[in-house]
Amino acid sequence: MAIGTYFSEVGTPLLKAFSSSDPNVHRIRDALIQLWEVFHLADEFEYRNDLALLSQSNYQPCARHERAYRALIVEWLKYMDHLKKRYPYPFSLALRTNPFDETASPIVTEQMGE
């Protein structure tokens, strides 16, 4: 996996080098760790066709990344707020294609306009 290679060969030593000189590096480190968790979770999901059919032992690796999932939700909500305040048309599309709504559709209907 590319992100794993990055951390093992470049990312971790680079973070150590900068950690003593920049107090914001801890926030960057936390963001990189979350990013790694998200990529790992994406890898887990990529190899599983139907999450509803997973046995408990197969579900455990995915469940361990609940923190990454929660972080993604928070970031998505912040992004939606940003779009709503500054970009109404992209916000409308993002709202209509809401990943938390199984019936979401990019098609604008009369009901939406009322």
C-alpha positions as CSV (number, residue, x, y, z in Angstrom):
1,M,0.0,0.0,0.0
2,A,1.4,3.4,-1.0
3,I,0.6,5.2,2.3
4,G,2.3,2.4,4.3
5,T,5.4,2.8,2.1
6,Y,5.3,6.5,2.7
7,F,5.2,6.2,6.4
8,S,7.9,3.5,6.6
9,E,10.3,5.2,4.3
10,V,9.7,8.9,4.4
11,G,6.8,10.1,6.6
12,T,7.8,8.9,10.1
13,P,11.5,10.0,9.9
14,L,10.3,13.3,8.4
15,L,7.9,13.9,11.3
16,K,10.6,13.1,13.8
17,A,12.9,15.6,12.2
18,F,10.4,18.4,12.3
19,S,8.8,17.6,15.6
20,S,11.4,19.4,17.7
21,S,11.2,22.6,15.6
22,D,7.4,23.1,14.9
23,P,4.8,22.9,17.6
24,N,2.1,22.3,14.9
25,V,3.7,19.1,14.0
26,H,1.6,17.2,16.5
27,R,-1.6,18.3,14.7
28,I,0.0,17.3,11.4
29,R,1.0,14.0,12.9
30,D,-2.6,13.4,14.2
31,A,-4.0,14.2,10.8
32,L,-1.5,11.8,9.1
33,I,-2.4,9.0,11.5
34,Q,-6.1,9.6,10.8
35,L,-5.3,9.6,7.1
36,W,-3.5,6.3,7.5
37,E,-6.4,4.8,9.4
38,V,-8.8,5.9,6.6
39,F,-6.6,4.3,3.9
40,H,-6.4,1.1,5.9
41,L,-10.1,1.1,6.4
42,A,-10.6,1.6,2.7
43,D,-8.3,-1.4,2.0
44,E,-10.4,-3.5,4.4
45,F,-13.6,-2.5,2.7
46,E,-12.2,-3.1,-0.8
47,Y,-11.7,-6.8,-0.1
48,R,-15.1,-7.3,1.4
49,N,-18.1,-7.5,-1.0
50,D,-21.0,-7.3,1.4
51,L,-20.3,-5.9,4.9
52,A,-23.7,-7.2,6.2
53,L,-22.5,-10.8,5.6
54,L,-19.2,-10.5,7.6
55,S,-18.6,-12.9,10.4
56,Q,-17.6,-11.4,13.8
57,S,-13.9,-12.4,13.2
58,N,-13.9,-10.7,9.8
59,Y,-15.8,-7.6,11.2
60,Q,-13.2,-7.0,13.9
61,P,-10.5,-5.4,11.7
62,C,-13.1,-3.0,10.3
63,A,-14.5,-2.2,13.7
64,R,-11.1,-1.2,15.1
65,H,-11.2,1.8,12.7
66,E,-14.3,3.3,14.1
67,R,-12.3,6.4,15.1
68,A,-11.4,6.9,11.5
69,Y,-15.0,6.6,10.5
70,R,-16.1,9.1,13.1
71,A,-13.3,11.5,12.0
72,L,-14.5,11.2,8.4
73,I,-18.1,12.1,9.5
74,V,-16.9,15.2,11.4
75,E,-14.8,16.3,8.4
76,W,-17.7,15.7,6.0
77,L,-20.0,17.8,8.2
78,K,-17.4,20.6,8.3
79,Y,-17.1,20.4,4.6
80,M,-20.9,20.6,4.1
81,D,-21.1,23.6,6.4
82,H,-18.3,25.3,4.3
83,L,-20.2,24.5,1.1
84,K,-23.5,25.7,2.5
85,K,-22.0,29.1,3.5
86,R,-20.0,29.8,0.4
87,Y,-21.1,27.5,-2.5
88,P,-24.8,26.9,-2.7
89,Y,-24.9,24.9,-5.9
90,P,-22.1,22.4,-4.9
91,F,-23.8,22.2,-1.5
92,S,-27.1,21.3,-3.2
93,L,-25.4,18.5,-5.1
94,A,-23.5,17.2,-2.0
95,L,-26.8,17.2,-0.1
96,R,-28.6,15.3,-2.8
97,T,-25.8,12.7,-3.0
98,N,-25.6,12.4,0.8
99,P,-23.6,9.2,1.6
100,F,-25.7,8.6,4.7
101,D,-29.0,8.5,2.6
102,E,-29.5,5.2,0.7
103,T,-32.1,6.9,-1.5
104,A,-30.0,9.9,-2.3
105,S,-30.0,10.9,-6.0
106,P,-28.3,13.8,-7.8
107,I,-31.6,14.4,-9.7
108,V,-33.5,17.5,-8.5
109,T,-37.2,16.7,-8.0
110,E,-40.2,19.0,-7.5
111,Q,-40.4,18.0,-3.9
112,M,-37.0,19.4,-3.2
113,G,-37.9,22.8,-4.5
114,E,-41.0,23.1,-2.3
